[in-house]
Amino acid sequence: MALTRSPKTSARGVVQDFRAQAQRRRRLQKEIGEGVAFIPTAHEQLRNADTHYPFRFNSHFWYLTGFPEPESVLVLTGGKSPRSILFCRQKNMEREIWDGYRYGPKAAQQVFGFTETYPIEALDELAPSLIAGQPKLLYPIGADSSFDTRMMNWLNIVRGKVRSGISAPSEFSDIRGLIDEMRLIKDRSEIRTMRRSAHIAAQAHIRAMMATKPGMFEYEIEAELLHEFRRHGAQSPAYPSIVAGGANGCILHYIENSAPLADQSLLLIDAGCEVDGYASDITRTFPVNGTFTPAQRDCYEIVLAAQLAAIKAVKPGALFTSYHDAAVKVLVQGLIDLKILKGPFARVIESGEYKRFYMHRTGHWLGLDVHDVGSYSLNGKARRLAPGNVLTVEPGLYIRPDRAIPRAFWNIGIRIEDDVLVTETGRDVLTSDAPKEIDDIESLMSE
C-alpha cells in the first residue's frame, strides 16, 4: 500500500495541503531579500547496531516544506527572481520495498509546490552556483558541524573563481533567527493542528485518571497515555511522559515511571502528544485513590487558583512575564496562609524564599518544539504577547520533607498545565477538555 498510494494522501487517507508552507517560504524570501538560504532537515540517527531511531524532521525545515523524508535540503533565494529549491532522495524501488514510499524530485515538486527539485546527490555540484553572485548567505550556523564543513567547501569553491568575475557572499547570517520570529505567530493551519494535538492529549489524561488505582505501577498509566495518543492518530509523544507518583512528583523531570502507586498519594502526569509535528503539553495532578486528603486539597486549590490567575493575565499586549508574576503572587499568599512560609508577603516575594517550593517559570512557547523557538525578550525587555502566540501555563508546588513543615504536606508535588492561544480579544485554552477542578476529578475517578 505504501508504494502505490497517492503522494498527496497521508497514511490516514487525508489529502494534504501544503499551501501554508509555500506561503511561509514566500514570507521568508522577502525577509532574506537579495541572498540565498540553506535549510537542511535532520539526520537519521542509529539507536544500536543497524537499527535507527524513528526519524523526526528538523522543525525549521518542516515548517517551510512539510516534506517528511531524511536526506533533504531546502534552498531559498530572495530578490527579484525568488527560487524555492528542494534537494531530496531519488525514487528507488528496491529501497521502497524495504523502507516505504519515497516522493522523488518529480513528485516532490508537484505535491509541495517547489519551483525546482533535484536529487540530493546533486547538491555538492549545484550549491556553489546557487551561492555565486549572492551578497548574503544564510544557514543554521553551528547547528551541524558536518553541514558547516560542506558550506565552507562550497563557499571556497566560489571564492576560488573571483578572478573570472564571480563574486562570493560577504554577509553571513544564521537563518534560524528569521524563522524563529515567524514561528512565534501561529497561522490558521498550525492552530488547527495544535487544537487536534491538544484534544488527543486531553483524552489521554482523562483515560489515565479513569485507569489509576492504588497498587498499579507508573508505567501502566504511561501505557494508557500511549494507547490513547496512537488510537487517535498522534504519531508519538511530544516528549518523554512524566508519570510521577508520591515523592516522585517533586522531581521536575522524572521519567523513570517505574514505581508503584501508593494509596493516599498524588499522581502527577506531564504528558502531551505530537500531531504532524506539533506538540501538546498538559499536566494534571490527582489522587491515586480518587479522593484528595485535606492537605492535598489545600495545596491543590492554591495551585489551581494560581493557574487561573495566570491564564487570566494572558492577553494581547501583556508582557510575557506578567502571567508568571500573577501565579507567584497567589502561590506565595497560599504558602503563607498554610504557614509553610512566614510573611510578610512582600519580604517573601523579594527574598525569593518561595523558590524552595516553586523553582521554575510559569510557562514557555509551544509549537513544533515543546519548548518552542522565539525569544522571550526584545531589547532587554520582556516581549509583549500577540495574537497567534501559543504558550503553556503551568504553576506548581513541590514540598519535600522538612521538619519545619507539617508531615501532612510532605512529598506533595502538584503542577497544573494547559496550552493557551493568545487571541485578538484574550485567550483560548486549547486543553480545557482535561478536567482540573477537584469535584470534576473526583467525580470522574469514581465512575
N, C-alpha and C positions, 0 to 999 in steps of 0.2 A: 504493500500500500504506500509506503514512504517513497518508493521510486516513481509512482505513477500519479500521485495527487497533483493537483494544480499548484504551482508555486505561489499563487495568491491566496491559497487556503491553508489555514493553520491546522495543527493536529486535531483541534477541536471542531474543525469544519467551519470556522468563522472566516469570512472573506476579510483580508487585511486591507487597510487603507493607510498609505504612507504619505499622504499629502501634508500632514503636520510636520513630519521630519523634513520634507522638501522646503516647507516654509521656514523652518529653523535654519536650514542651510543658507537660504537666501538672506535671512537676517544677519547671520554671521558673516557672510560675504560682504555685506555693506559695512559691518564693523571693521573687517580686515582692510578694506579699501584696496589700494594697489599693493599686492603681495600674494604670497602663497602659504597655505597651511597644510600640515600633515597631521592626521589623527589616526593612530593605529588602534586596533582592538586589542584585547588581552591575549596572552599566550595560553595554550593548553598546558596544564601542569600535571606531572606524574605524581600519583599517590604512592605507588610502590611498584617495583619491577616494571611491567609493561601496562599497568592499569592507571588510567588518568582520573583525576577528579572530574566531576561533571563540569563541562565548560560553562563559564559565565563571562559574557562580553564585557568590555570596558564600558563604563556608564556614559562617558562623553561620546564615544563612538556610537553607541546605541541611540542616544538622544538625537543624534544628527542623521542616522541612517535607518534604524530598525532592522539592520541586517544581522542575522544571528550566527554567522559562521566565523570560526577562527581563521587565522592567516589572511587578514583583510586590513586594508589601509584606505582611509578616505583622504583625498586631496582636494582642497578648495582654493580657487583663485578668485580674487575680487576685481575691482576696477571696472573698466568699460566692457570687457568681454569675460564675465564670470564663467567659470567651469566647475562642474561637480563631478569628480572622477573617483571611481571605486576600483581598487585592485583586489581581486578575490581568487579563490581556488577555481580551477577549471573543472568542467564536468569529467567524471571518472567513473565509469560503470562498475569496475571492479571494486573500488573503494565504497561506492554507494551500496553495493551488495552487502558489505561488511558493516558500514558505519551509518548509512542512511543518505537521504536526499541532499544533493548539492545544487545550488542555483546555477553556478557557472556565470561567466561575464554577460552573455547574451540575455538570459532570463533576469539577471540582477538589474540590468539597465531598464528592461521593460517594466518590471514589477515595482522597483524602488524609485524610479524617476531620475537616475543619474544622467548627466549629459554624455558621459563616456565611461566605459568599463574595460578593464584589461586583466589578463591573468596575473596573479601575484608574482609569477616568475619574471614578469617584465618590469617590475618596479625598479630594480637596480639600473636597468638600461634607460628607462624613461625619466626617472626622478631628476637627474641633472638638467635635462631640457626643460622640465617644469620649473626648476629653480632659476635657471638662467634668465637674466633680464629683469628679475623681480627685485624691487628695492627692499622688500621686507620678507623675512622668513619666520614662520610661527610653527611651533610644535610643542609637545609636552616635555619641556626641558628637564632632564634629570629623572623622569619617571621610569625609564627603562634604559639601562646603560648600553645594551646591545643596539637599541634603536638610535641612541645618541651617536654611537660609533658610525652607524650607517649614514646618518645625516651629515656627519663631518666628512665622511668619504665623498658623498655626493657634492657637498659644498666645495671641497678641494678640487674635484674634477672641474667644476665651473670656474673656480679661481685660476685653474691652470690654462684657461682659454681666454684670459683677459687680453692677451696680445692680438687676438683675432677679432677684438671688438665686442666680446661678450662680457657683460657686467654681472657681478655677483651681488647678492644682498648685503647691505651694510647695516641693516637693523634686524635684531633678533629679539623675539618675544615668546613668552610662554602662552600658548593658545588657551590654556586652562582658565586663565583669568577672565577672558571674554565669555567662555562657555559657562563658567560658574555664575556670572551675573545673569545670563539668560535663564539658567535653570532655577534661579530663585523664584521666578514668577511662573507658576504652572499654567499651561494653556488648557483649553477645554478637553482635549484628548487625554492629557495627563490626569486631570481631575477626575474624569470618568473612570480611568483605570484605578486610581487611588481609592475611589469610593468602593469599587469592587473588592480590592485588596482588604480594605477596612471591614467590609461586610463579612467576608470569609473569616477573617481573624476574629471578629466578634462572635461568630457562630462557634468557632473553636473554643473560645473562652467559656461560652455557655456550656458546651459539651463537657469541658473539663470540670466545671463546677458540679454538674449533674453526676459525673462519674466518681468524684472523690469520696473516699470513705477511709476512716482510720484503719491502719494496718497495711494499706496499699503502699507501693513504692513510688517515688517521684517519677521514675522512668515510665511507669504505667500511665501516669497522667500525661507525660510528654507524648506517649504513643497516641492518646486520644486527640491531642492537638494536631499531630502529623496526619492522622487519619482524616480529620476534618479539612485541613488545608488541601490535601490532594483530592479528596472527594469532590470538592467544588472547583477544581481546576487550577489552583495555585501551583506554580512549578516547584517551589521549595520554601522552607522557612526563610525569612528575611535575614536571620541571624541565629546563632545557637540559642535555643529556647532556655530560659531560666525557669526552672520548676523547683522552688526552694521552700521546703517545709521547716517550720520552727526556727531555730537559730540560724539556719542557712539563709533565711530571708534577710539577715543583717549583712550578708556578703553581696555587694552590689553586682558583681559579675559572676555569680555562682552558676556553673554549667555542668557540674558532675551529675546531677539529677539521679542519684543512686541511693538516697537514704529512705528509710521507712517513714510514713506519715503518722505522727502520734496524735492520739485523741487530745482535744482541747488545745491544739496548736493551730497556728495560722499557716496557710499556703500562699506564697507569693509567686505568681506566674507572670513573667515578662516574655511575651511571645507575639510574633507577627509573621506574616507570610509575604512572599514575593509573587506578584502577578505581572507578567510581561515586563519584568524589570523593576516594577515599582513596589516599594515596601509599605507595610503597615507596622505599627509598633504600639502594642497595648499592654498595660499592666493592670492586673486585678489581684486583690488580696482578700482571702475569705477563710472562714474557719473550716478545718478538716472535717469536723463532725456536724457542720451546718449551723452552729449556734455560737455567736460571739460571747466570750466571757465579759464581765463588766470592764475589766482593764483593757481588753482588746477593743471593745466598743468605744470606750473613751478615746483611745488613740486613733481609732479609725475615723471617728467623727471629726477629729481635728484635721486629719489629712484630707478628708473629703471636703471640708469647709475651705481648706487652703486651696485645693484644686479648683473648686467652684469660683473662688475669688480670683484665681489666676486666669481661668478661662474668661471671666467677665472683663478682665483687663486686656484681652486680645482683641484688637480692633485696628482699622487702618489709621495710620498716623501715630500710634503709640510707640514708644521706644521698645526695642526688643527686651530690654532689661525690666520693663515695668511689670510684666506678669510674674517674674521671679520675685521681685520686691513684694508684690501683693501676697504671694504664697508665704514668704518668710514671715511677714507680719502676723499672719494667722497662726502659723506653726509656733512661733515664739510665744505668743499670748497663750496658746493652748498648753505649752510645756510649763509655763508659769502657773497657770490655773491648776495643773495636775501636781504642782510642787516638785516637778522633776528639775526645773530650773528656778532660781531665785531672782526676783526682779531687783530693781525697777526695769521696765520694758526697754527703755532707751539704752540703758547700760548693757543689757544682754545683746541687743542688736549691734551696738558699737563694738563690743568686745569680740563678737563672733563666737561666743560660748555655745550658741545653739548648734554650731557645726559639728559638735560631738554626735549629734543625733540627726543632722541633715547636712551632708557634706558635698552634695552635688548641685548643679544648676537645675532649674525647673523645666528645661526643655532644649530642643535643638531643631534645626531644619530637618525636613523629611522629604524623601522623593526617591530617585533612582538609587541613592545610597541611604542607609538607615540614618547615619549622621551625614546629612546631605551637604553638598558643597555650597559655598557662598559665605561671604564674610558676615560677621555679627556687628561690625562697626565700620564707620566711614569717617576718615579724617580724625581718628582718635575718639570719636563719639559713637554711642550706641546707634545702630541702624534703626530707622523707623519702619514699622510693619506696613505692608502694602497688599492690596487685593491680589490674590494668587499665591501668596506665601502659604506654605503648609508647614506646621511645626507641631512638636509634641508638648504636652503639658503634664508634668509628672513629679509633683512633690512627694515627699515620703518622710517617714520617721524610722530610725533604726536604733533600738535601745538594747544595748548589750548589758550583761550582768555587771552590776556596780553596787557595792554595799550602801552607797548613799541613795539608792533608788529602791522603792518598794519591790519586793520579789515578784509581785504580780505583773510588773511591767517588763521583766527580764525576757530577752530573746523575742521581743515583739519587733518584727520588721514589716512595715506597711509601705507600699507605693501604689498610687493610682495614676494611670497614664492614659491619655486619649490623644488622638490625632485631630488637629484643628486647622481648618482652612480659613484664612482671612478673606472676608468678602467685602463688597463695596460698603455695606452698612454695619458690619460687625464681624461675626464669626459663625462657622458651621462645624459642629463636632461630628466628624466623619465616623467615629467609632461608638456612637451613642447606643447602638444595639446591645453592647455588652453591659449587663447590669452592674451598678456600683452603689446604689442605695442599700443600706443594711436590710431593710424589710424585703427588698426585691431579691437580694442574695439568699437570705434565709428561706424565703418562700420557694425560690427555685430549687434549692438544695433539699427541701423537704418533700418534693414531688417524687 
